[in-house]
Amino acid sequence: MSMSQQLAADLPFLRRYARALTGSQERGDEMVRAALEAVLADDELKRSLGEGRVALYRAFHQTMEDPSDGAIAGAAAAQGGSTGTKEAAAASRLEAIAPRNRQALLLTTVEDFTPDQAAKIMGIEAGEVERLVAEAVREIDEEQSTSVLIIEDEPMILMQLEDLVSSLGHDICGTATTRTEAVRTVTENRPGLILADIQLADGSSGLDAVADILALGSVPVIFITAYPERLLTGDRAEPTYLVTKPFREQTVKASISQALFFK
């Protein structure tokens, strides 16, 4: 595989990582674009991209880190001065709440890197990555609880998500297997978070269901799908939070943490 082909295959997932760090598709994509421009202007970093996905994420960290504290969040905030007040406030919170912990957690859960790979990306030791992940998990456990709507048509996955959500101290305000059920549930019980599958029982789309719901009011959404690359094309508005099936529970927990953090 050529370097350009490798980059094309890995870039959608780097964009997912950047938007999870920032809570915003726009801000995350700005970070990735700026990082790629810096990488392509540096011959050494450019050559390193041929080494694969770990090298791409490492180059992203190297180009986007804030020199004062090594936090990607700092660079994101510096870039995002022209974005909305909500995102600026979120960036400020991100800087204050252990950004290194969040990076380590996302890299080892949502992005599925090993501690050794995450250590190479972050420029630290593997043991430090594990310590940061443990701290991030404690932060998740301390979050305020909310009510959750689960849109999922596979019974076993639905049960798994119900157990996971409950274990985090959140309430389940309802479940739905179709677009119609999902919208009806939201009108009766306004959730604080939505977990949504893409393909639903009657052939309807979870994307359409969420679009209907968001027309009623703002609520963070985490999409769960077996085909994330179909949504991370850059051709249209994309989910900020996207979990790949089959998922690990830690991945869903990390995504819930990100979504509630930016709520």
Summary of the structure (lengths in Angstrom):
residues: 263
radius of gyration: 18.2
end to end distance: 40.0
largest distance: 57.0
contacts: 892
relative contact order: 0.12
helix: 62%
strand: 10%
